[in-house]
């Protein structure tokens, strides 16, 4: 399998550049430093594996820092990745977006953080259904879900980054 050309560019970046690149994927600087420190990666899969490992090593406070970089599902996203990932929500009707807002509020009241879900490729109705199911979780179960969803989002964003990063530098 041919590796994406951006992997070589990412590996060649200095530590500061690599951390900046990685924080575009996940706003936890601890995660970004740990992933950057493991370079060079021979394959994209090695990068994804280290990403998952670094995420698993994060404290709950660091997970909260990572969550702070994610807009609410249905709100106007403030970064290109979220805009792309939530594109189906942007096309949803006003009633469905209102239900998502109400669900987000209930979720945040119960769990104390933003509802995080890998939205890419999912309809607004599916995201609302997942939100309603997850509202039935206890806090420990939900924190496990948050970590799994964050890992999926990080992998998706890393894959996109490796294909979009200009060959020869940023």
C-alpha positions as CSV (number, residue, x, y, z in Angstrom):
1,X,0.0,0.0,0.0
2,X,1.3,3.4,-0.9
3,X,1.5,5.9,2.0
4,X,0.0,9.3,1.6
5,X,2.7,11.9,0.5
6,X,1.8,14.1,3.5
7,X,3.3,11.5,5.9
8,X,6.9,12.3,4.7
9,X,6.2,16.1,5.0
10,X,4.7,15.6,8.5
11,X,7.7,13.5,9.6
12,X,10.0,16.2,8.3
13,X,8.3,19.1,10.2
14,X,10.1,20.4,13.2
15,X,8.6,19.6,16.6
16,X,6.8,23.0,16.9
17,X,5.3,22.7,13.4
18,X,4.2,19.1,14.0
19,X,2.4,20.1,17.2
20,X,0.6,22.9,15.4
21,X,-0.4,20.5,12.6
22,X,-1.7,18.0,15.2
23,X,-3.7,20.5,17.2
24,X,-5.7,21.1,14.0
25,X,-6.9,17.5,14.5
26,X,-7.2,17.5,18.3
27,X,-7.0,20.5,20.6
28,X,-5.2,18.6,23.4
29,X,-1.7,19.9,23.3
30,X,-0.6,17.0,25.5
31,X,-1.9,14.5,22.8
32,X,-0.2,16.6,20.1
33,X,3.2,16.6,21.9
34,X,3.0,12.8,22.5
35,X,2.1,12.0,18.9
36,X,4.7,14.4,17.5
37,X,7.4,13.0,19.8
38,X,6.9,9.5,18.3
39,X,7.9,10.6,14.8
40,X,9.0,9.5,12.3
41,X,6.2,7.1,11.4
42,X,6.9,4.6,8.7
43,X,3.2,4.2,7.8
44,X,-0.1,6.0,8.4
45,X,-1.2,3.1,10.5
46,X,1.7,3.7,12.9
47,X,0.5,7.3,13.2
48,X,-3.1,6.2,13.9
49,X,-2.0,3.7,16.4
50,X,0.2,6.2,18.3
51,X,-2.7,8.7,18.1
52,X,-5.0,6.1,19.8
53,X,-2.4,5.3,22.4
54,X,-1.7,8.9,23.2
55,X,-5.5,9.5,23.6
56,X,-5.8,6.5,26.0
57,X,-3.0,8.0,28.1
58,X,-4.8,11.4,28.6
59,X,-6.2,12.3,31.9
60,X,-9.9,13.3,32.1
61,X,-8.8,16.9,32.4
62,X,-7.0,16.6,29.1
63,X,-10.0,14.9,27.5
64,X,-11.9,18.0,28.6
65,X,-9.3,20.1,26.8
66,X,-9.8,18.1,23.7
67,X,-13.6,18.5,23.9
68,X,-13.2,22.2,24.2
69,X,-12.1,22.2,20.5
70,X,-15.3,20.8,19.3
71,X,-18.4,22.8,18.5
72,X,-21.9,21.5,19.5
73,X,-23.5,19.3,16.9
74,X,-25.8,21.6,15.0
75,X,-24.1,24.8,16.0
76,X,-22.2,26.8,13.4
77,X,-18.8,25.1,13.3
78,X,-15.8,27.3,13.8
79,X,-13.2,25.3,11.8
80,X,-13.0,23.6,8.4
81,X,-12.9,20.1,9.8
82,X,-16.1,20.5,11.8
83,X,-17.8,22.2,8.8
84,X,-17.0,19.2,6.6
85,X,-17.9,16.6,9.3
86,X,-21.2,18.3,10.2
87,X,-22.3,19.0,6.6
88,X,-25.5,16.9,6.9
89,X,-26.6,18.9,10.0
90,X,-26.2,22.2,8.1
91,X,-28.8,20.9,5.6
92,X,-31.3,19.7,8.2
93,X,-34.6,21.5,8.6
94,X,-35.2,24.0,11.4
95,X,-37.2,21.6,13.5
96,X,-34.5,18.9,13.5
97,X,-31.8,21.5,14.3
98,X,-34.0,22.7,17.2
99,X,-34.2,19.1,18.5
100,X,-30.4,18.8,18.3
101,X,-30.0,22.1,20.3
102,X,-32.4,20.8,23.0
103,X,-30.6,17.5,23.1
104,X,-27.2,19.1,23.3
105,X,-28.5,21.2,26.3
106,X,-29.8,18.1,28.1
107,X,-26.6,16.2,27.4
108,X,-24.4,19.0,28.7
109,X,-26.5,19.5,31.8
110,X,-26.3,15.7,32.5
111,X,-22.6,15.1,31.7
112,X,-21.0,18.6,32.0
113,X,-19.4,18.6,28.5
114,X,-20.3,18.9,24.9
115,X,-21.9,15.9,23.1
116,X,-19.1,14.5,21.0
117,X,-19.8,12.1,18.1
118,X,-18.0,11.4,14.9
119,X,-20.5,13.1,12.6
120,X,-18.9,12.4,9.3
121,X,-21.2,10.5,6.9
122,X,-24.1,10.6,9.4
123,X,-27.4,12.3,8.9
124,X,-28.8,14.9,11.3
125,X,-31.5,12.4,12.4
126,X,-28.9,9.7,13.0
127,X,-26.9,12.1,15.2
128,X,-30.0,13.0,17.1
129,X,-30.9,9.3,17.6
130,X,-27.4,8.6,18.9
131,X,-27.6,11.6,21.3
132,X,-30.9,10.3,22.7
133,X,-29.5,6.8,23.2
134,X,-26.4,8.2,24.9
135,X,-28.5,10.3,27.3
136,X,-29.4,7.1,28.9
137,X,-25.8,6.3,29.8
138,X,-24.2,6.7,33.2
139,X,-21.1,9.0,33.4
140,X,-18.5,6.3,33.2
141,X,-20.0,4.7,30.2
142,X,-20.4,8.1,28.5
143,X,-16.7,9.0,29.1
144,X,-15.7,5.7,27.4
145,X,-18.0,6.7,24.5
146,X,-16.4,10.1,24.3
147,X,-12.9,8.6,24.1
148,X,-14.0,6.2,21.4
149,X,-15.6,9.0,19.4
150,X,-12.6,11.3,19.9
151,X,-10.3,8.5,18.6
152,X,-12.5,8.1,15.5
153,X,-12.5,11.9,14.8
154,X,-8.7,12.1,15.3
155,X,-8.1,9.2,12.9
156,X,-10.4,10.8,10.3
157,X,-8.7,14.1,10.7
158,X,-5.2,12.6,10.6
159,X,-6.1,10.7,7.4
160,X,-7.4,13.9,5.8
161,X,-4.3,15.8,7.0
162,X,-2.0,13.3,5.4
163,X,-3.8,13.6,2.1
164,X,-4.2,17.4,2.2
165,X,-0.8,18.5,3.6
166,X,1.3,20.1,0.9
167,X,4.2,18.0,-0.2
168,X,7.4,19.8,0.7
169,X,6.0,21.7,3.7
170,X,3.1,23.8,5.1
